Amino acid sequence: MNHRKLHACFPVMILAVFILFGCELEHDAINKESYQEKISIRNSTFDMLLKEEQFITALSRLNKGKQKKGSTAKTIMEDTHGFSIMPDIAKVIKDGAYTTYTFQIKREISNPTFFENLVIRMDSLSQANAYLVKYTPTAALTPSEEHTSFHFKGTVNITQIEYDITPTAKELHCVTANVLMCNQAWTNGGSTEPHVATANCNDPSHLFTVTTVDCSMTGAGGAGAGSGYGGGNGGTIATEPGVGHSGGGSGNNGGGNNPPVTTTPVIEDLDTAIAPSGCKTITKQLEKFSSLKQELIDLAGTTSQNHENGIFIDKSATAQTTNPTQTIPQGIGGMIDINLNPSQKYVMLAHTHDAYGGNGNGTYSIFSWDDMAALSRLVQNDKIDTSDFVFYVMTADGTRYALTIDCTLCIDSFRYPRTNAQGTVLDMKKIAEMEKIFQKYYGPNGTIKVNSNVEDDKKSFLEFIKEAKLGLNLFEVDASFSNFQKLELDSKNSNVIKKPCSN
């Protein structure tokens, strides 16, 4: 995709790559600097900022301007570079003599693998510059318990979209990016895992920047690697405006007087961008057990047989275990025989619904009532590590699904009466309610049927999860077991919404 239309005199995009919150850094020129000096962050919107003189001045310096609230007209900058400013969230950072305004931007053709921000920087002399910052996550975005924020790990590309240089004045040009982070806990005992800085990070001693300097040749004024990391000295870190420069070549000036761009990632549709609940459980398990993906693919290839097949991983397996996957034994009538009281807790169960079925008439395209009853009994017996557990089914209808547990108590209470119910008074009202739910979804006239429409079964199973209060997350899986989409009902319970785990 053509991400942006650069000014004719602007060089190739400057690539600033770093890993946030990782143990290993991409370049030696990356460092975390404590941000003890005075700095402030506040939230705003585009329309609110249009009432502030400094922001209006910044736009006018760049020959840009949305003139009225709610205007659908684009600024010149948006038209020139092919994007639209998302107006509802802006981050304003005051850093010494510099103020930056950060917005999320969208393009007509979106790419779910990254998101982009526009950063407008204004100095004390009312000089303005604009930058495009592209964030490409290498791991799913996850919400932070602290400060209404999120965790980001990935790469960052920064491009100056306003660079006042003539084609004959070519030299090494460097851009320093300071991405502001926070490790302050919301409450005593809260998490101090670094997260994207927000206005709620009110203690400057807990703010720090992940800083990188990267350079690109704008012409013949210097020699060396255009990326800034092609054999230079690895670069130095700019802890104060004006002292940073990059290795990888030398130019007339080296770009050393360019002040750093201080910003923090902004996402308006955070709920959509953040990986849905349960995604992390699946991803972590597949990463931990490298052979599991192929085992699942192989298992899915057996659905044409006239009996069920299944595999499991229990708590005894580690990432170093040679063969962590074990086979679930066959039971009677072509069904698998899951041990409901194993010596070790299950962390993964996977099984097939074969083409033959229990009575030769086929089987369900999705999890059955018996599947849910077995899952509930295992939870009741404390035989599932619910925080790390994934339950798979692959069917002869060509469907593949995964379940994770969001509410242990919910699935625990599904199977009734419990195994230890002997001698207790039964709740007949609950028994009647469960029978009603069974008949509605899995009875002779139920909505989930053998050899029925796959899409209808999918929607009905989501309705079943909700009505029975199972506390489960349902995912649809592709044939390679690489792409997972969480399935949910919309607010009217009329359509199935798919939310991909990867962004």
Rosetta blueprint (number, residue, H / E / L):
1 M L
2 N L
3 H L
4 R L
5 K L
6 L L
7 H L
8 A L
9 C L
10 F L
11 P L
12 V L
13 M L
14 I L
15 L E
16 A E
17 V L
18 F L
19 I L
20 L L
21 F L
22 G L
23 C L
24 E L
25 L L
26 E L
27 H L
28 D L
29 A L
30 I L
31 N E
32 K E
33 E E
34 S E
35 Y L
36 Q L
37 E L
38 K L
39 I E
40 S E
41 I E
42 R E
43 N E
44 S E
45 T L
46 F H
47 D H
48 M H
49 L H
50 L L
51 K L
52 E L
53 E H
54 Q H
55 F H
56 I H
57 T H
58 A H
59 L H
60 S H
61 R H
62 L L
63 N L
64 K L
65 G L
66 K L
67 Q L
68 K L
69 K L
70 G L
71 S L
72 T L
73 A L
74 K L
75 T L
76 I H
77 M H
78 E H
79 D H
80 T H
81 H H
82 G L
83 F L
84 S E
85 I E
86 M E
87 P E
88 D E
89 I E
90 A E
91 K E
92 V E
93 I E
94 K E
95 D E
96 G L
97 A L
98 Y E
99 T E
100 T E
101 Y E
102 T E
103 F E
104 Q E
105 I E
106 K E
107 R L
108 E L
109 I L
110 S L
111 N L
112 P L
113 T L
114 F L
115 F E
116 E E
117 N E
118 L E
119 V E
120 I E
121 R E
122 M E
123 D L
124 S L
125 L L
126 S L
127 Q L
128 A E
129 N E
130 A E
131 Y E
132 L E
133 V E
134 K E
135 Y E
136 T E
137 P E
138 T L
139 A L
140 A L
141 L L
142 T E
143 P E
144 S E
145 E L
146 E L
147 H L
148 T L
149 S E
150 F E
151 H E
152 F L
153 K L
154 G E
155 T E
156 V E
157 N E
158 I E
159 T E
160 Q E
161 I L
162 E L
163 Y L
164 D L
165 I L
166 T L
167 P L
168 T L
169 A L
170 K L
171 E L
172 L E
173 H E
174 C E
175 V E
176 T E
177 A E
178 N E
179 V E
180 L E
181 M E
182 C E
183 N L
184 Q L
185 A L
186 W L
187 T L
188 N L
189 G L
190 G L
191 S L
192 T L
193 E L
194 P L
195 H E
196 V E
197 A L
198 T L
199 A L
200 N L
201 C L
202 N L
203 D L
204 P H
205 S H
206 H H
207 L E
208 F E
209 T E
210 V E
211 T E
212 T E
213 V E
214 D E
215 C E
216 S E
217 M E
218 T L
219 G L
220 A L
221 G L
222 G L
223 A E
224 G E
225 A L
226 G L
227 S L
228 G L
229 Y L
230 G L
231 G L
232 G L
233 N L
234 G L
235 G L
236 T L
237 I L
238 A L
239 T L
240 E L
241 P L
242 G L
243 V L
244 G L
245 H L
246 S L
247 G L
248 G L
249 G E
250 S E
251 G L
252 N L
253 N L
254 G L
255 G L
256 G L
257 N L
258 N L
259 P L
260 P L
261 V E
262 T E
263 T E
264 T L
265 P L
266 V L
267 I L
268 E L
269 D L
270 L H
271 D H
272 T H
273 A H
274 I L
275 A L
276 P L
277 S L
278 G L
279 C H
280 K H
281 T H
282 I H
283 T H
284 K H
285 Q H
286 L H
287 E H
288 K H
289 F L
290 S L
291 S L
292 L H
293 K H
294 Q H
295 E H
296 L H
297 I H
298 D H
299 L H
300 A H
301 G L
302 T L
303 T L
304 S L
305 Q L
306 N L
307 H L
308 E L
309 N L
310 G E
311 I E
312 F E
313 I E
314 D E
315 K L
316 S L
317 A L
318 T L
319 A L
320 Q L
321 T L
322 T L
323 N L
324 P L
325 T L
326 Q E
327 T E
328 I L
329 P L
330 Q E
331 G L
332 I L
333 G L
334 G L
335 M L
336 I E
337 D L
338 I L
339 N L
340 L L
341 N L
342 P L
343 S L
344 Q L
345 K L
346 Y E
347 V E
348 M E
349 L E
350 A E
351 H E
352 T E
353 H E
354 D L
355 A L
356 Y L
357 G L
358 G L
359 N L
360 G L
361 N L
362 G L
363 T L
364 Y L
365 S L
366 I L
367 F L
368 S L
369 W H
370 D H
371 D H
372 M H
373 A H
374 A H
375 L H
376 S H
377 R H
378 L H
379 V H
380 Q H
381 N L
382 D L
383 K L
384 I E
385 D L
386 T L
387 S L
388 D L
389 F L
390 V E
391 F E
392 Y E
393 V E
394 M E
395 T E
396 A L
397 D L
398 G L
399 T L
400 R E
401 Y E
402 A E
403 L E
404 T E
405 I E
406 D L
407 C L
408 T H
409 L H
410 C H
411 I H
412 D H
413 S L
414 F L
415 R L
416 Y L
417 P L
418 R L
419 T L
420 N L
421 A L
422 Q L
423 G L
424 T L
425 V L
426 L L
427 D L
428 M H
429 K H
430 K H
431 I H
432 A H
433 E H
434 M H
435 E H
436 K H
437 I H
438 F H
439 Q H
440 K H
441 Y H
442 Y L
443 G L
444 P L
445 N L
446 G L
447 T L
448 I L
449 K L
450 V L
451 N L
452 S L
453 N L
454 V H
455 E H
456 D H
457 D H
458 K H
459 K H
460 S H
461 F H
462 L H
463 E H
464 F H
465 I H
466 K H
467 E H
468 A L
469 K L
470 L L
471 G L
472 L E
473 N E
474 L E
475 F E
476 E E
477 V E
478 D L
479 A L
480 S L
481 F L
482 S L
483 N L
484 F E
485 Q E
486 K E
487 L E
488 E E
489 L E
490 D L
491 S L
492 K L
493 N L
494 S L
495 N L
496 V E
497 I E
498 K E
499 K E
500 P E
501 C L
502 S L
503 N L
